Amino acid sequence: MTTQILQADAGSLPAFPAATSPDLVRGLGPWQATAVVVSTIIGTGIFLVAGPMARAAGSYELFLATWFTGSVVALCGALCFAELGAALPAAGGLYCYLSRGLGPVLGFMFGWMSAVLGTPGGIATIAAGFVRFASYLLPRLDRPWVTLHAGHLAYTLHAAQPLAALVVICLAALNYLSVRFGGSVQFFLGSIKIATIVVIIVAAAFWSGQGAAQPGPTAIMHDTTAIGAVLTAMVPVMWAYNGFQNLGYLGAEVRDPARNIPLALLCGMLIVGTLYVLLDVMYCRVLPFSRIAGSQHVASDAVQSLFGHSGAAWLTVAMGISALATLHAVVLSESRVTYALARAGLFFRFAARVQPRYRSPEGALLFVGTLGAAIALTGTFEQLFSLYIFAIWIFFALGALALIRLRTTEPDLPRPYRVWGYPWTPLLFLIAALALTINLWLDQPIRSSVGLLVILAGLPCYYAWRRKNRR
């Protein structure tokens, strides 16, 4: 498929990269593409977010309701991205969909957010999650090294933060080798993470009941309403499901994208959703609700109640491998947004460089890897994923809107896959994304406002680069 992503206005901007790029190679088959979907979704989230979810939900019933609601929303999003990815299979994913559906300004704004905040913040969050697993085995990682004060503000540097930065740098270097090698790594590491979850689920299913957790309170009282509690608890749920959009970033590197992108998304979401439901049932069976709400290592605590400390240690190692697989997949896929932006002349020129031997976007990998390592030094796992979700879900809402508009403005655009339940599926996803971001902004106004300012700072850069391209 050689559909041009966006026809540039005469004398203004260069055309966006075509679906068939002369620089990137289509090296991802159906199994590797599905592995990318599974690996980018299953990472740190399902093993860590049950605690923040339980604290936000406040009751066992709202906890389960939030998981169900989040699963439906994520599936609707995956179906929308399956249609967009099959119709517009180019490097950049959502950047290209917004550029074509809603105009180049919004496409650039997503690309800018992804390059300077979304991708670096996402990989920093995953690295922080990996270090959270490591701290279960090495508690010294949670000890503060130094605390700096500036008025009423304080910044504490732990040993975990430099380690997270080092992990980001190493995984960016691994992605430098090639997309085929990266796809093979994903298939191998993705198999390990699925096996880890299956072992936990099977162990809980056949658990004899000895050493069962004593019943605890099923509710934690707080002042928020039920709707507000669910929306707040949805933030960690959406982090757990985050990644379904990433295969679209690799649209120029998937073989037979019209078939394999929808197939990989649907199969990947089916695998992930099934594993998530079973794993959450296991958590609730093994641990009382109050224990879940108070835990920073929910999966490790659950496994410890089943196998003891040594068994929890081995399974925590496997969870750490899962986090590394996700980090590798996110760097692999999301660096292509920065690459696509630079190729269009709307970002720093060095980010468009492709390594001549390995055919990997070396400039984009260098940029997101360096910035991601810097962001990893600034916060904890919970602080980082809240900022990331606020920034990315604004554009998820716009992605659903772009799908609806393209159905109207370009009815003849080849669509090998059409989203089920149109128009209700994209409308549901659009409403949920808006509700999630608005509630998060009300809940964390300072952090969310900083993210919004970073996004808006891209506007003057866009017009400056556009004038340069016209000249």
C-alpha positions in Angstrom: 0.0 0.0 0.0 1.5 3.3 -1.0 -1.0 5.8 0.2 0.6 9.1 0.9 0.0 10.2 4.5 -0.6 13.8 3.8 -0.5 15.9 0.7 1.3 19.1 1.5 -0.1 22.4 0.6 1.7 23.9 -2.4 4.7 25.9 -1.3 4.3 25.0 2.4 5.3 21.8 4.0 6.9 18.7 2.6 4.7 15.6 2.2 4.6 13.3 5.1 6.5 10.0 4.7 4.8 7.5 2.4 3.6 4.2 3.8 6.4 2.4 1.9 9.5 4.2 3.1 12.8 3.8 1.2 14.7 4.0 4.5 12.8 1.7 6.8 12.3 -2.0 6.1 9.1 -4.1 6.5 10.6 -6.6 8.9 7.7 -7.4 11.2 5.5 -10.4 10.4 2.2 -11.3 12.1 3.7 -13.1 15.0 6.3 -10.4 15.7 3.6 -7.6 15.3 1.4 -9.4 17.8 4.4 -9.8 20.2 5.0 -6.0 20.0 1.3 -5.4 20.9 1.4 -7.8 23.9 4.9 -6.6 25.0 4.0 -2.9 24.9 0.8 -3.5 26.9 2.0 -6.1 29.5 4.9 -4.6 31.4 4.9 -3.0 34.8 1.2 -2.0 35.0 -0.6 -5.2 35.8 2.0 -6.2 38.4 2.0 -2.8 40.2 -1.2 -0.7 39.6 -3.7 -2.8 41.6 -2.5 -0.9 44.8 -3.1 2.6 43.5 -6.3 1.4 41.9 -7.7 0.0 45.1 -6.8 3.1 47.0 -8.5 5.3 44.4 -11.6 3.1 44.1 -12.1 2.6 47.8 -14.1 -0.6 47.6 -13.9 -4.1 46.1 -16.9 -3.5 43.9 -15.6 -0.3 42.4 -12.2 -1.9 41.9 -13.7 -4.6 39.7 -16.0 -2.1 38.0 -13.0 0.0 37.1 -11.2 -3.0 35.6 -14.2 -3.9 33.5 -14.8 -0.3 32.3 -11.1 0.2 31.5 -11.0 -3.1 29.5 -14.0 -2.0 27.4 -12.5 1.5 26.8 -9.1 0.0 25.8 -10.8 -2.5 23.4 -12.7 0.4 21.7 -9.4 2.3 21.3 -7.7 -0.8 19.8 -10.5 -1.2 17.3 -10.2 2.4 16.3 -6.5 2.2 15.8 -6.9 -1.0 13.9 -8.9 0.8 11.2 -6.6 3.8 11.1 -3.5 1.6 11.0 -4.7 -0.6 8.2 -5.8 2.4 6.1 -2.7 4.6 6.8 0.2 2.2 7.5 3.1 4.7 7.8 5.9 5.5 10.3 4.4 7.7 13.0 1.0 6.2 13.7 -1.2 8.6 15.5 0.9 11.5 14.2 -0.1 10.6 10.7 -3.7 9.9 11.5 -4.2 13.3 13.1 -2.3 15.1 10.3 -4.6 13.6 7.7 -7.8 13.6 9.6 -7.7 16.9 11.6 -4.9 18.9 9.9 -1.1 19.2 10.1 -1.1 21.5 13.2 -2.7 18.8 15.5 -0.6 16.1 13.9 2.5 18.2 14.8 1.2 18.8 18.3 1.0 15.1 18.9 4.4 14.5 17.4 5.9 17.3 19.5 4.2 15.9 22.7 5.4 12.4 21.9 9.0 13.5 21.2 9.6 15.8 24.2 7.2 14.4 26.8 5.2 11.3 25.9 7.9 8.9 24.7 10.6 10.0 27.1 8.1 10.1 30.0 6.7 6.7 29.0 10.0 4.9 28.9 11.1 6.6 32.1 7.9 5.3 33.8 8.6 1.8 32.6 12.2 2.0 33.8 10.9 3.2 37.2 8.6 0.2 37.3 11.5 -2.1 36.6 13.4 -0.6 39.4 10.4 -1.0 41.7 10.6 -4.7 41.0 14.4 -4.6 41.8 13.7 -2.8 45.1 11.6 -5.8 46.2 14.8 -7.8 46.0 17.2 -5.0 47.0 15.4 -2.7 49.5 18.5 -0.4 49.6 17.4 1.0 46.2 14.6 2.9 48.1 17.0 4.6 50.4 17.5 8.4 49.7 21.0 9.5 48.6 20.6 13.3 48.8 17.8 15.8 49.3 17.8 19.3 47.8 15.6 22.1 49.1 14.4 25.2 47.3 12.0 27.1 49.5 9.1 24.8 50.3 10.0 22.4 47.5 12.2 19.4 48.1 13.8 16.9 45.6 15.1 13.6 46.9 17.4 11.4 44.8 17.2 7.7 45.4 19.6 5.0 44.1 16.6 3.8 42.1 16.5 6.8 39.8 20.1 6.6 38.3 19.5 2.9 37.8 16.3 3.7 35.9 18.2 6.2 33.7 20.9 3.6 33.0 18.2 1.0 32.0 16.7 3.5 29.5 20.1 4.1 27.9 20.8 0.4 27.5 17.5 -0.4 25.9 17.8 2.5 23.5 21.2 1.1 22.5 19.7 -2.3 21.9 17.1 -0.9 19.6 19.9 0.6 17.5 20.8 -2.8 16.1 17.8 -3.4 13.7 14.0 -3.8 13.6 14.3 -7.5 12.7 16.5 -8.1 15.7 14.1 -6.1 17.8 11.1 -8.1 16.6 12.8 -11.3 17.5 13.7 -10.0 20.9 10.1 -9.1 21.4 8.9 -12.6 20.6 11.3 -14.1 23.0 10.8 -11.7 25.9 7.0 -11.6 25.3 6.9 -15.4 25.7 8.6 -15.1 29.1 6.2 -12.5 30.4 3.1 -14.5 29.3 4.6 -17.6 30.9 5.2 -15.6 34.1 1.5 -14.6 34.3 0.3 -18.1 33.5 2.4 -19.6 36.3 0.9 -17.1 38.8 -2.7 -17.8 37.6 -2.3 -21.6 37.6 -0.7 -21.6 41.0 -3.6 -19.6 42.4 -6.2 -21.8 40.7 -4.7 -25.0 42.2 -3.8 -23.5 45.5 -4.9 -25.7 48.3 -5.9 -22.8 50.5 -3.3 -23.2 53.2 -2.0 -19.9 54.4 -4.9 -18.1 52.9 -5.1 -14.4 53.5 -7.4 -13.5 56.4 -10.5 -11.5 55.4 -10.0 -7.8 55.6 -12.1 -4.7 55.0 -13.6 -4.6 51.5 -13.9 -0.8 51.5 -11.6 2.2 52.3 -13.6 5.3 53.0 -12.8 8.5 51.2 -14.6 11.7 50.3 -14.9 11.2 46.5 -18.0 10.2 44.6 -18.3 6.8 43.0 -17.9 8.3 39.5 -14.9 10.3 40.6 -13.4 7.3 42.3 -13.8 5.2 39.1 -12.3 7.9 36.9 -9.3 8.4 39.3 -8.8 4.6 39.5 -9.0 4.5 35.6 -5.6 6.3 35.4 -3.6 3.3 36.6 -5.8 1.0 34.6 -5.1 2.9 31.4 -1.4 2.7 32.2 -1.8 -1.0 32.5 -3.5 -1.1 29.0 -1.3 1.5 27.5 0.5 0.4 24.4 -2.3 -0.7 22.1 -1.5 2.3 20.0 2.1 1.6 19.5 1.9 -0.9 16.6 0.7 2.0 14.4 4.0 3.8 14.9 5.7 0.9 13.2 3.2 1.0 10.2 6.0 1.4 7.7 7.8 -1.7 9.1 5.0 -4.3 9.2 4.6 -6.7 6.4 1.2 -6.8 4.7 0.0 -4.0 7.1 -3.6 -4.1 5.7 -4.0 -7.6 7.2 -1.4 -7.8 9.9 -2.0 -4.6 11.8 -5.7 -5.3 12.6 -5.0 -9.0 13.2 -2.1 -8.3 15.6 -4.1 -5.6 17.5 -7.2 -7.9 17.9 -5.2 -11.0 18.9 -3.0 -9.0 21.2 -5.9 -7.4 23.0 -7.6 -10.7 23.4 -4.5 -12.3 25.0 -3.9 -9.3 27.3 -7.5 -8.9 28.4 -7.8 -12.6 29.2 -4.6 -12.6 31.2 -5.5 -9.4 33.1 -9.0 -10.6 34.2 -7.5 -13.9 35.4 -4.6 -12.2 37.2 -6.9 -9.7 39.0 -9.2 -12.6 40.1 -6.0 -14.2 41.6 -5.1 -11.0 43.4 -8.5 -10.8 45.0 -8.5 -14.4 45.9 -5.1 -14.5 47.6 -5.0 -11.0 49.3 -7.6 -9.1 51.3 -8.7 -5.8 49.7 -6.9 -3.7 52.4 -3.7 -5.6 51.7 -4.0 -4.8 48.0 -4.7 -1.2 48.7 -1.6 -0.8 50.9 0.9 -2.7 48.7 3.5 -1.3 46.4 4.4 -4.8 45.1 0.9 -6.4 44.7 2.0 -9.3 42.4 5.1 -10.1 44.5 3.1 -10.0 47.7 0.5 -12.4 46.2 3.2 -14.8 45.0 4.9 -14.7 48.4 1.6 -15.8 50.0 1.6 -18.8 47.5 5.2 -19.8 47.3 7.0 -18.0 50.2 9.8 -15.4 49.9 12.1 -17.4 47.6 9.3 -18.1 45.1 8.3 -14.5 45.1 11.9 -13.5 44.4 12.1 -15.7 41.3 8.7 -14.5 40.0 9.8 -10.9 40.7 12.8 -11.5 38.5 10.5 -12.7 35.7 8.3 -9.6 36.2 11.5 -7.5 35.8 12.1 -9.2 32.5 8.6 -8.4 31.5 9.2 -4.7 32.2 12.4 -4.8 30.1 10.5 -6.4 27.2 7.9 -3.6 27.4 10.6 -0.9 27.6 12.3 -2.4 24.5 9.0 -2.5 22.6 8.1 1.1 23.5 11.5 2.5 22.5 11.3 0.4 19.3 7.9 1.8 18.3 7.5 5.3 19.7 10.9 6.5 18.5 9.3 6.3 15.0 7.1 9.2 15.8 10.1 11.5 16.4 11.6 10.1 13.2 8.5 10.8 11.2 8.3 14.3 12.5 11.9 15.1 11.6 11.3 13.5 8.1 8.5 16.0 7.6 10.9 18.9 8.4 9.1 19.7 11.6 11.7 18.7 14.2 15.5 18.8 14.7 17.1 17.5 11.5 19.4 15.0 13.2 16.4 13.0 14.4 15.7 12.0 10.8 19.0 10.1 10.4 18.8 6.4 9.6 21.7 4.1 10.5 23.0 2.9 7.1 23.9 -0.6 8.2 21.1 -1.5 10.7 18.4 0.7 9.1 17.3 1.9 12.5 16.3 5.6 13.2 19.5 6.4 15.1 18.8 10.1 15.5 15.4 9.6 17.0 16.7 6.8 19.3 19.4 9.1 20.6 17.0 11.9 21.3 14.3 10.0 23.1 16.8 7.8 25.0 18.7 10.8 26.3 15.6 12.7 27.3 14.0 9.6 28.8 17.1 9.0 31.0 16.9 12.6 32.2 13.2 12.3 33.1 13.8 9.0 34.9 15.9 11.0 37.4 13.0 13.3 38.3 10.2 11.2 39.9 8.7 8.0 41.2 6.6 5.4 39.3 3.2 6.8 40.3 4.3 10.4 39.6 5.5 9.6 36.2 2.6 7.5 34.9 0.0 10.2 35.9 1.7 12.8 33.8 2.1 10.4 30.9 -1.6 9.4 30.9 -2.8 13.0 31.0 -0.6 14.0 28.0 -1.3 11.0 25.8 -5.0 10.6 26.3 -5.8 14.1 25.1 -4.6 12.9 21.7 -6.3 9.6 21.9 -9.6 11.5 22.0 -8.5 13.4 18.9 -7.6 10.1 17.2 -11.2 8.9 17.6 -12.4 12.2 16.2 -10.0 11.9 13.3 -11.4 8.5 12.5 -15.0 9.9 12.4 -13.9 12.8 10.3 -12.1 10.7 7.8 -15.2 8.5 7.3 -16.9 11.7 6.2 -14.3 13.6 4.2 -12.6 10.5 2.6 -15.3 7.8 2.2 -13.3 6.3 -0.7 -10.1 5.8 1.3 -9.2 2.1 1.2 -10.1 0.6 4.5 -9.2 -3.1 4.7 -10.6 -3.2 8.2 -13.6 -1.1 9.5 -14.1 -0.7 13.2 -17.0 -2.8 14.7 -20.0 -0.9 16.0 -19.3 2.4 14.2 -20.0 5.2 15.2 -20.7 4.1 18.8 -17.3 2.5 19.3 -15.2 5.6 18.5 -17.8 7.9 20.3 -17.5 5.8 23.5 -13.7 6.0 23.3 -13.8 9.7 22.7 -16.1 10.4 25.6 -14.1 8.2 28.0 -10.7 9.8 27.0 -12.1 13.3 27.6 -13.6 12.3 30.9 -10.3 10.7 32.0 -8.1 13.7 31.1 -10.5 16.3 32.6 -10.8 14.3 35.9 -7.0 13.9 36.1 -6.5 17.6 35.5 -8.9 18.4 38.4 -7.2 15.8 40.6 -3.6 16.9 39.9 -3.9 20.4 38.5 -0.2 21.5 38.9 1.4 18.4 37.3 -1.3 18.3 34.5 -0.9 22.0 33.8 2.8 21.6 33.4 2.2 18.8 30.9 -0.3 21.0 29.0 2.2 23.9 28.9 4.9 21.6 27.4 2.4 20.6 24.7 1.4 24.2 23.9 5.1 25.2 23.8 5.3 23.3 20.5 3.1 25.8 18.6 5.7 28.5 18.1 8.2 25.8 17.1 5.7 24.5 14.5 5.3 27.9 12.8 9.1 28.5 12.9 9.8 25.2 11.2 7.0 25.7 8.7 8.4 29.1 7.7 11.9 27.5 7.3 10.5 24.8 5.1 8.7 27.3 2.9 11.9 29.2 2.3 
